[in-house]
Amino acid sequence: KRNVFYFILFYFIKALRRTTGGRRGSAGLTGQDANGVPLRRSKRGWMWNQFFLLEEYTGTDLQYVGKLHSDSDRGDGSVRYVLSGEGAGTLFKIDEKSGDIHATKRLDREEKAYYILHAKAVNRFTNEALEGESEFIIKIHDINDNEPRFTKDPYMAQVPEMSDIGTSVIQVTATDADDATYGNSARVVYSILEGQPYFSVDPDTGLIKTALPDMDREVKENYQVVIQAKDMAGQMGGLSGTTTVSITLSDVNDNPPRFTKSLYEFRVPESTELGATAGLVPAEDADIGENAEMDYRIVWSDSPGTFDIITNRSTQEGVIVLRKPLDFESKRQYSFRIQVENVHINPRFFTNGPFRDEATVKIIVEDVDEPPVFRRAAYVMEVIEDVPRNTAIGSISATDPDGKETLIRYSIDRRTDMDRVFNIHAGNGSVFNVRELDREENTWHNITVIATEFNNPRQMSRVPVYIRVLDVNDNAPTLATNYETFVCENAKANQRIQTVSATDPDDPIGGHRFFFSLAQEAAGKANFSVRDNKDNTAWILTRRNSYNSLQRSVYHVPVVITDGDTPMQSSTNTLTIKVCTCDREGKMKLCNAEALTARAGLSTGALVAILLCVIILLMIVVLFAALRRQKKKEPLIISKEDVRDNVVSYNDEGGGEEDTQAFDIGTLRNPEAIEENKQRRDIVPETFYPPVRRPVLPPTRDNNGDVRDFINQRLQDNDSDPTAPPYDSLATYAYEGNGSVAESLSSLESVTTEGDQDYNYLSEWGPRFKKLADMYGGDDSDRDS
């Protein structure tokens, strides 16, 4: 290989030199510069274009690339060759003396296809460039070292079943990393290794097609196909790669539905509710998905409308549904034919036969114990409102549908008759009232009657009963509203002042007809008249020219209203008419009391306002007086535990022991000095509150009479005190009493002058009173001196 490479390199260099005109040459004009000076280019003494190198070198020696040589090199070692560029010094090395280039590593074209390098020759000693730098390329030649690789592994594909030969399934693609421009290393050829004879593959494009017609999914659904891709155009020695293609046959509607039986039989109880399922009818279809969707219908029936059949979309079963009630006693068996067919039909497969099927269904009705059945679905009864109690209104009837002579018991659902207005005979079903009826309260009564089998109380049924209360003319008509009628003082005779109408809670069949008239007792001296308009209204008219509110402000007109029904009902209604002051146009200005107060100059509103003000002032005065008395009068005892003596304080300074003329307060302690029936200034006089007379107990001992009199006086004062607290209180008094041998030593009971006192008796009391006897018992001359 190296000899071949040298040969190729020799001829390449030779051709290169012929192309560039030789190694050296004279300078040639190549143009002019901007100043018009001719440009000259010196021809190089050496020039390279490219070298070639095979990839994936496996030898032990360094792989030789080529040789650089300059004409300036005379072989004396003065020329040094320098290599630079991609991979210089690492992938490629150059001998500085000889210019030989070697590859130091194993190269892969798929990683990098070429390398650009630069070479120059310099003087080894002066490092002066002997030749200009030249660029060359080392191109890596490809070898077949990469096998083809598929873009996917595995491939997934679908093709409809029953497809024709040559139907495209999927295209596979394999790539080869080798150089497609050099040899056949990257030329791939496809072939099928597994999956024959069902599928084939195009060797150039990799397109997979069906190879057999009418492949049936119901027979085999999935196929595994192995495809090989080989380079070198499929020749021997080429590299190859494989992939797996999973092909699934998709479903088409090529199979009709089929019933599993020709006759289906079901047993259904007669008590089955409407809309309930009576049976399920399955049909089979080998197809799947929407191709297996089916519709069911009844094509013939001995009792149309009793049953229906629908499709369960999740299971594709036919569901037989009851549409009419079943009765074992009337019909015990039903028969009908059903049909099933595909929803989505493929016209391509019409030749496979009709895509439908039929079967017969037989329904056997089973007998069950049924509740009583009423003769009607609902009962409507009528009764007059004035009928007496326990009057028969109507009757209810129910029978046992099983044909047995079963006794039926009737009752009323009390939840529908909370007031217990009606009752029913338990044996014959007669309905009667137990309370009086009033149409004006309830026109309709809606109750529910229950029928129960006597032998089996669990079997019961209900029926609504509507009772209408018919009207009887038992109410008298009255005025339709409370009319506010007035008449002007300047009214003229026969003038209409009010239009009245009437109302009646009764509801006669022909409608209301009312008659109006003035009461007979008021007809002779009437100031007003009543005119019946014959349309259930009446006019109130004046009978004289003027009215005076000062003479009479209100008139009461008795109006008799009679209805036209039987029995006739009438009532007398009083219409109040006020006399008012009106303007010239007849509009009311003032009525009754307002007119009177207007003549005096004040209106009713002003009088009411003044009266309210006076009442408020009086209330304020009374409240203030009550609060003031409450502040002055303190409670005697604040609490049960607070019991103490009363202390009386007087801010009056006396003149000493010898001054007895300053103030005589002897009466404070002497009950004999207290004035009888003396009135207090801080409370209401006792004449308004007579004192309570208490019986005075006879004295048991003469020496305690003054104390008893003192206590009785204080008790009488407290009883007659209107400001005393409304609870029992304890009052204590400090009182010496009368009858002491030593008499009183207090100056409170002393006389006003010393001359009236005799102190000689003090000397008779003993040594304890000797000092007092010396002080007060001397002669007048001694006291004067």
Disulfide bonds with the S-S distance in Angstrom:
Cys488-Cys582 2.03
Cys580-Cys591 1.52
